[in-house]
């Protein structure tokens, strides 16, 4: 029987201004000896099934229309029920709170099912919850016959104490997701992440890095980035993607 690969806490990969860890964020954030201006992240929602059996299904089966021929690998951590999701979210958010500078922003994505529990976790972790922003997927949203399009996802945002930034940002972002540009089953569009990061300071932490979209946005804006990803596959996708960004073409 093969053994799980241990977290690469002592051997992160450095790509320009980005430091990329592979492992469980609960273990890695605790050992980071620095502060950040913002936490911007898209954790697994664990919202794709109402029963234990549904939650245990592959993420492709839960979130993709074409379940049998997914272009992207499954991702981990998406089988929790509501109570465990609340406790787990409060844990990793509390660790982020300790690593965030005073006045720093916490930006966490969610769908409609997990909005209440995510807001509870954010406040339990010590953050001042300040609002909910909207990602309008426009034409890339999923239709429901007899009902309404699943056209939006959300980001909850808060701060560690009083706000210190000087920017004025909108609360709704209309950005289509083009499947040909995705490197992750539920990856967010790069223009969306670039818009969110424009409101953040010079150093950003992403505990659920996925394919590294937040890292691309951060490096493009000259910010320092630390990303954590538990999946070996997506950790490597992020490394390759950021290396292409920082390495000039010959």
C-alpha positions as CSV (number, residue, x, y, z in Angstrom):
1,X,0.0,0.0,0.0
2,X,1.4,3.4,-1.0
3,X,1.9,6.0,1.7
4,X,0.8,9.6,1.5
5,X,3.5,12.1,0.5
6,X,4.3,14.3,3.6
7,X,3.7,18.0,3.4
8,X,6.6,19.9,1.8
9,X,6.7,22.4,4.7
10,X,10.5,22.4,4.9
11,X,11.0,22.5,1.2
12,X,8.7,25.0,-0.5
13,X,9.1,25.9,-4.1
14,X,10.2,29.5,-4.8
15,X,9.0,31.1,-8.1
16,X,9.9,34.7,-8.3
17,X,8.0,36.5,-5.5
18,X,5.9,33.4,-4.9
19,X,6.5,30.7,-2.3
20,X,4.5,27.5,-2.9
21,X,3.9,24.9,-0.2
22,X,2.3,21.4,-0.7
23,X,0.4,20.0,2.3
24,X,-2.5,20.6,4.7
25,X,-2.9,24.4,5.4
26,X,-3.7,23.6,9.0
27,X,-0.2,22.4,9.5
28,X,1.6,24.8,7.2
29,X,0.0,28.2,8.2
30,X,0.8,27.5,11.9
31,X,4.6,27.3,11.0
32,X,4.7,30.5,8.8
33,X,6.9,33.1,10.5
34,X,5.6,36.2,8.7
35,X,2.6,38.5,8.4
36,X,0.4,39.2,5.4
37,X,-1.6,42.1,4.1
38,X,-4.4,39.9,2.8
39,X,-5.8,36.4,2.7
40,X,-7.5,35.7,-0.6
41,X,-8.7,32.1,-1.1
42,X,-11.3,29.8,-2.7
43,X,-11.7,26.8,-0.3
44,X,-13.6,23.6,-1.3
45,X,-17.3,24.3,-0.6
46,X,-18.4,20.8,0.3
47,X,-21.8,21.7,-1.1
48,X,-22.2,19.3,-4.0
49,X,-24.4,16.8,-2.2
50,X,-27.1,16.6,0.5
51,X,-26.4,13.1,1.6
52,X,-23.3,11.3,2.8
53,X,-23.1,9.3,-0.3
54,X,-23.5,12.3,-2.6
55,X,-20.8,14.2,-0.6
56,X,-18.4,11.3,-1.1
57,X,-18.8,11.4,-4.9
58,X,-16.0,12.7,-7.1
59,X,-15.8,16.4,-7.5
60,X,-16.3,16.0,-11.2
61,X,-19.6,14.2,-10.6
62,X,-20.7,16.9,-8.2
63,X,-19.7,20.1,-10.1
64,X,-19.2,19.4,-13.8
65,X,-21.9,18.8,-16.5
66,X,-19.6,16.4,-18.3
67,X,-19.0,13.9,-15.5
68,X,-17.5,11.1,-17.5
69,X,-14.8,13.0,-19.4
70,X,-13.4,15.7,-17.1
71,X,-10.4,17.6,-18.5
72,X,-9.3,18.4,-14.9
73,X,-8.3,16.3,-12.0
74,X,-10.5,16.0,-8.9
75,X,-9.6,18.1,-5.8
76,X,-9.5,17.2,-2.2
77,X,-11.4,18.3,0.9
78,X,-14.9,18.5,-0.5
79,X,-16.8,15.8,1.5
80,X,-17.6,17.5,4.8
81,X,-21.0,18.0,6.3
82,X,-22.2,21.4,7.6
83,X,-21.1,21.0,11.2
84,X,-17.6,19.7,10.3
85,X,-17.3,22.4,7.6
86,X,-18.0,25.1,10.2
87,X,-15.4,23.8,12.7
88,X,-12.8,23.2,10.0
89,X,-13.4,26.7,8.5
90,X,-13.1,28.3,11.9
91,X,-9.8,26.5,12.4
92,X,-8.0,27.6,9.2
93,X,-9.5,31.1,9.4
94,X,-8.2,31.4,13.0
95,X,-4.7,30.5,11.8
96,X,-5.0,33.1,9.0
97,X,-6.1,35.7,11.6
98,X,-2.8,35.2,13.5
99,X,-0.8,35.7,10.3
100,X,-2.7,38.7,9.1
101,X,-1.4,42.3,9.7
102,X,-3.7,44.7,11.6
103,X,-6.3,46.0,9.1
104,X,-5.6,43.3,6.6
105,X,-8.3,41.9,4.4
106,X,-9.8,38.4,4.5
107,X,-11.6,37.4,1.2
108,X,-13.2,33.9,1.1
109,X,-15.2,32.5,-1.8
110,X,-18.5,30.6,-1.2
111,X,-21.6,29.5,-2.9
112,X,-25.2,30.2,-1.7
113,X,-25.3,27.0,0.3
114,X,-22.3,27.8,2.5
115,X,-22.8,31.6,2.9
116,X,-24.3,31.3,6.5
117,X,-21.7,28.9,7.8
118,X,-18.8,30.7,6.2
119,X,-19.9,34.0,7.8
120,X,-20.1,32.3,11.2
121,X,-16.7,30.8,10.8
122,X,-15.1,34.2,9.8
123,X,-16.5,35.9,12.9
124,X,-15.6,33.0,15.2
125,X,-12.0,33.3,14.0
126,X,-12.0,36.9,15.1
127,X,-12.5,38.9,11.9
128,X,-14.9,41.8,11.5
129,X,-17.3,40.6,8.8
130,X,-17.9,43.5,6.5
131,X,-20.0,42.2,3.6
132,X,-20.6,39.9,0.7
133,X,-19.5,40.5,-2.8
134,X,-20.9,38.9,-5.9
135,X,-19.3,37.2,-8.9
136,X,-21.8,37.3,-11.7
137,X,-20.8,34.5,-14.1
138,X,-22.9,36.0,-16.9
139,X,-23.2,33.6,-19.9
140,X,-21.1,30.9,-18.3
141,X,-23.7,30.1,-15.7
142,X,-25.7,26.8,-15.4
143,X,-29.4,26.9,-16.4
144,X,-32.2,25.2,-14.5
145,X,-35.3,24.2,-16.4
146,X,-38.3,25.6,-14.6
147,X,-36.2,27.7,-12.3
148,X,-33.4,30.3,-12.2
149,X,-29.8,30.2,-13.5
150,X,-27.1,29.4,-11.0
151,X,-25.5,32.7,-12.1
152,X,-23.6,33.8,-9.0
153,X,-21.0,32.8,-6.5
154,X,-20.0,35.0,-3.6
155,X,-17.0,36.2,-1.7
156,X,-17.3,37.1,2.0
157,X,-14.9,39.8,3.1
158,X,-13.8,41.1,6.4
159,X,-10.8,42.6,8.2
160,X,-8.6,42.2,11.2
161,X,-9.7,45.3,13.0
162,X,-10.3,48.7,11.4
163,X,-9.7,48.9,7.6
164,X,-6.5,50.6,6.6
165,X,-6.7,50.6,2.7
166,X,-7.3,53.6,0.5
167,X,-8.9,51.9,-2.5
168,X,-12.6,51.9,-3.5
169,X,-13.7,48.7,-5.1
170,X,-17.1,47.5,-6.5
171,X,-19.1,44.8,-4.8
172,X,-20.2,43.0,-8.0
173,X,-17.9,41.6,-10.7
174,X,-19.4,40.4,-14.0
175,X,-16.8,38.0,-15.5
176,X,-17.5,35.0,-17.7
177,X,-15.7,31.8,-17.1
178,X,-14.3,30.3,-20.4
179,X,-13.7,26.5,-20.0
180,X,-10.8,26.6,-22.4
181,X,-8.9,28.9,-20.0
182,X,-9.5,26.8,-16.9
183,X,-6.8,24.7,-15.2
184,X,-8.9,23.5,-12.3
185,X,-12.5,22.0,-12.1
186,X,-13.8,25.0,-10.2
187,X,-11.1,27.6,-10.9
188,X,-11.9,31.3,-10.9
189,X,-11.3,33.5,-13.9
190,X,-8.0,35.5,-13.8
191,X,-9.7,38.9,-14.4
192,X,-11.9,38.3,-11.3
193,X,-8.9,37.6,-9.1
194,X,-6.9,40.5,-10.5
195,X,-9.8,42.8,-9.6
196,X,-10.0,41.5,-6.0
197,X,-6.3,41.7,-5.4
198,X,-6.2,45.3,-6.6
199,X,-7.8,46.1,-3.2
200,X,-5.2,44.2,-1.3
201,X,-1.8,45.2,0.1
202,X,1.6,44.0,-1.0
203,X,1.6,40.4,0.4
204,X,-1.1,37.8,-0.1
205,X,-1.7,34.3,1.4
206,X,-3.8,31.7,-0.3
207,X,-4.3,28.5,1.8
208,X,-6.2,26.7,-1.0
209,X,-4.1,27.7,-4.0
210,X,-5.4,25.2,-6.5
211,X,-4.0,26.0,-10.0
212,X,-2.4,29.2,-8.8
213,X,-4.8,31.8,-10.2
214,X,-4.5,34.1,-7.2
215,X,-0.7,33.7,-7.4
216,X,-0.7,34.8,-11.1
217,X,-2.8,37.9,-10.2
218,X,-0.5,38.7,-7.2
219,X,2.7,38.4,-9.2
220,X,1.2,40.4,-12.1
221,X,0.6,43.3,-9.6
222,X,4.1,43.0,-8.1
223,X,2.9,41.5,-4.8
224,X,4.5,38.8,-2.7
225,X,2.5,35.5,-2.7
226,X,2.4,32.5,-0.5
227,X,0.3,29.6,-1.7
228,X,-0.6,26.3,-0.1
229,X,-2.1,23.3,-1.9
230,X,-2.7,19.8,-0.6
231,X,-3.0,18.1,-4.1
232,X,0.2,17.1,-5.7
233,X,-1.3,17.5,-9.1
234,X,-2.6,21.0,-8.6
235,X,0.5,22.1,-6.7
236,X,2.6,21.2,-9.8
237,X,0.1,22.9,-12.1
238,X,0.6,26.1,-10.1
239,X,4.4,25.8,-10.1
240,X,4.4,25.3,-13.9
241,X,2.0,28.2,-14.4
242,X,3.9,30.7,-12.3
243,X,7.2,29.7,-13.8
244,X,5.8,30.5,-17.3
245,X,4.8,33.9,-15.9
246,X,8.2,34.8,-14.4
247,X,10.5,33.2,-17.0
248,X,10.9,35.3,-20.2
249,X,10.3,33.4,-23.4
250,X,13.4,32.6,-25.4
